[in-house]
Amino acid sequence: MTSTSRREITDQQWADTALLWDYQQMGHELRPCDVAIGLGSHDLGVAAETARLYLRGLVQRIVFTGGPNPSRPDAFPRGEAVHFAEHAVALGVPESAILREPNARNTGQNIEFSRKVLAEAGVRLSSVLLVSMPYMERRAYATCRQVWPEVDVVCTSSAMDLHDYAKSIGDDRLVIDSLVGDLQRVIEYPKLGFAVAQDVPGSVHDAYQRLIDDGFTSRLLP
């Protein structure tokens, strides 16, 4: 995939992207939870952040969930859950603290299948710490409220600003496309029964539409 230089993105486009970025952050206060679920993605930073939270003592168990990644198949040839778990172990998390869910292909399955894995392992819980990519917190929250409404959910991600995150991924256009795609899912998925509805401020919706008009559309639903 060809890297897109920040010089090719206009100031207005970055400003619009920042509105989407800020909206997607839930701003939940971190607190101890029974289990962390590291949601599979193309971003290995999710595994690192989940490991960091475990090592801080905020959770006692971790589930890494996700099958093959369509965006970076070469980076995770054995699936997201497997590679994320290996990365967490390399960072100091004991194998005994990790469960793997290697089949999920979307966020709803991430949560639904993780719930089943935890039940099969006999893990009793009332609270979950969902760890996602920074621009995916709100969609993860809305999905969890739909799929697992009885659990108390806290959402978090790596503490990075938009430009640092884009630099870490190495492809500005992919990051912006992904933000646009995630907001579309926040808007559309409640209509399909995949997530609970979220209020989208007019300024955020306007920024989203401008980015679509500017061609940031590769992650939109068909």
C-alpha positions in Angstrom: 0.0 0.0 0.0 1.4 3.4 -0.9 2.0 5.8 1.9 0.1 9.1 1.6 2.1 12.2 2.7 0.4 14.6 5.0 1.2 17.3 2.5 -1.4 15.8 0.2 -4.2 16.3 2.8 -5.5 19.8 3.0 -5.8 21.8 6.3 -9.6 21.6 6.0 -9.6 17.9 5.5 -7.4 17.5 8.6 -9.7 19.7 10.5 -12.8 17.7 9.5 -11.0 14.5 10.4 -10.1 15.9 13.8 -13.9 16.4 14.4 -14.6 12.8 13.6 -11.6 11.7 15.8 -12.7 13.6 18.8 -16.3 12.4 18.4 -15.3 8.8 18.3 -13.4 9.0 21.6 -15.8 8.1 24.4 -13.8 9.8 27.2 -14.5 7.0 29.7 -12.6 7.1 33.0 -10.3 4.1 33.3 -11.1 1.9 36.3 -10.6 -1.8 37.1 -12.7 -4.2 35.2 -13.1 -8.0 35.3 -11.8 -8.6 31.7 -10.2 -6.7 28.9 -11.2 -7.5 25.3 -8.6 -6.5 22.7 -10.6 -6.0 19.5 -8.8 -7.3 16.4 -7.8 -4.8 13.8 -4.9 -3.8 11.6 -3.3 -1.9 14.5 -0.9 -3.9 16.7 -1.1 -0.9 19.1 -4.4 -2.4 20.4 -2.5 -5.4 21.7 0.2 -3.2 23.3 -2.4 -1.0 25.0 -4.3 -4.1 26.3 -1.0 -5.4 27.7 -0.2 -2.1 29.4 -3.6 -2.1 31.1 -3.1 -5.6 32.3 0.3 -4.8 33.7 -1.2 -1.8 35.5 -3.5 -4.2 37.3 -6.7 -2.9 35.8 -7.8 -6.4 34.6 -7.0 -10.0 35.5 -7.9 -11.7 32.2 -7.6 -10.7 28.5 -9.4 -11.9 25.4 -7.9 -11.2 22.1 -10.4 -11.6 19.3 -10.2 -11.6 15.5 -9.5 -13.7 12.5 -7.6 -12.8 9.3 -7.3 -9.1 8.8 -8.5 -7.9 5.3 -6.5 -4.7 5.4 -3.1 -6.2 6.4 -3.3 -10.0 5.6 0.5 -10.2 5.4 1.0 -8.6 8.8 -1.3 -11.1 10.6 -1.1 -14.4 8.6 -2.3 -16.5 11.5 -5.1 -14.1 12.4 -5.4 -11.0 14.7 -6.1 -12.8 17.9 -3.0 -15.0 17.6 -0.6 -12.2 16.7 -2.1 -9.8 19.3 -1.7 -12.5 22.0 1.9 -13.1 21.0 2.7 -9.4 21.1 1.1 -9.1 24.6 3.2 -12.1 25.9 6.3 -10.5 24.5 5.4 -7.3 26.5 5.2 -9.3 29.7 1.6 -10.6 30.0 1.6 -14.3 31.1 0.0 -16.8 28.8 -2.2 -18.0 31.6 -4.0 -14.6 31.6 -4.9 -14.7 27.8 -7.8 -16.3 26.0 -7.9 -16.3 22.2 -10.9 -16.0 20.0 -9.7 -16.5 16.4 -12.9 -16.5 14.3 -14.5 -13.1 14.5 -14.8 -11.1 11.3 -16.5 -7.9 12.6 -17.0 -6.0 15.8 -20.3 -7.7 16.6 -18.7 -11.1 16.3 -15.7 -9.8 18.3 -17.9 -9.2 21.3 -20.4 -12.0 20.8 -17.7 -14.7 20.3 -15.5 -13.3 23.2 -18.5 -13.6 25.4 -18.9 -17.2 24.5 -15.1 -17.9 25.0 -15.3 -16.4 28.5 -18.4 -18.4 29.4 -16.8 -21.6 28.2 -13.7 -20.8 30.3 -16.0 -20.3 33.3 -15.1 -16.7 33.8 -17.7 -14.8 35.8 -17.8 -11.1 35.0 -19.9 -8.0 35.3 -17.6 -5.4 33.7 -15.5 -5.3 30.5 -12.7 -3.0 29.3 -13.0 -2.8 25.5 -9.7 -1.8 23.9 -9.9 -0.7 20.3 -8.2 1.6 17.8 -8.6 5.3 18.9 -11.2 6.1 16.2 -13.3 3.0 16.9 -14.2 3.6 20.6 -17.7 4.8 20.0 -18.6 2.1 17.5 -17.2 -0.5 19.9 -19.3 0.9 22.7 -22.5 1.1 20.6 -22.0 -2.5 19.4 -21.4 -3.8 22.9 -24.5 -2.1 24.3 -26.5 -3.9 21.6 -24.8 -7.3 21.7 -24.1 -7.5 25.5 -26.4 -5.0 27.2 -26.1 -6.4 30.7 -22.4 -5.9 31.0 -20.8 -2.7 32.3 -18.5 -1.5 29.5 -15.6 0.9 29.6 -14.0 1.9 26.3 -10.4 2.9 25.8 -7.5 3.1 23.3 -4.0 4.2 23.0 -3.6 7.8 24.1 -2.4 9.4 20.9 -3.4 12.5 19.0 -4.7 12.2 15.4 -1.4 13.2 13.6 0.7 10.9 15.8 -1.7 8.1 15.2 -1.6 8.7 11.4 2.2 8.7 11.5 2.2 5.4 13.4 0.0 3.8 10.8 2.1 5.3 7.9 -0.8 6.0 5.6 -2.8 9.2 6.2 -5.5 8.4 3.6 -6.1 5.0 5.1 -6.6 6.6 8.5 -9.0 9.2 7.2 -10.9 6.6 5.1 -11.2 4.5 8.2 -12.5 7.3 10.3 -15.2 8.0 7.7 -16.1 4.4 7.5 -16.4 4.0 11.2 -18.7 7.0 11.5 -20.9 5.6 8.7 -21.2 2.4 10.7 -22.1 4.4 13.9 -24.9 6.1 11.8 -26.1 3.1 9.8 -25.7 0.0 12.1 -28.5 0.9 14.5 -30.9 0.7 11.6 -29.7 -2.8 11.0 -29.9 -3.9 14.6 -26.1 -4.1 15.0 -25.6 -1.3 17.5 -27.4 1.1 19.7 -28.0 4.6 18.3 -25.6 7.4 19.0 -26.3 11.1 18.7 -24.1 12.6 16.0 -23.7 16.4 16.3 -24.4 18.4 13.1 -20.8 19.7 12.9 -19.5 16.1 12.9 -22.0 15.0 10.3 -21.1 18.0 8.1 -17.4 17.2 8.4 -18.1 13.5 7.5 -20.1 14.5 4.4 -17.3 16.9 3.2 -14.7 14.1 3.5 -17.0 11.8 1.6 -17.4 14.4 -1.1 -13.5 14.7 -1.2 -13.2 11.0 -2.0 -12.3 9.5 1.4 -14.6 6.5 0.7 -12.6 3.3 0.5 -14.0 2.1 3.9 -17.6 2.9 3.2 -20.2 0.2 3.2 -21.2 -1.0 -0.3 
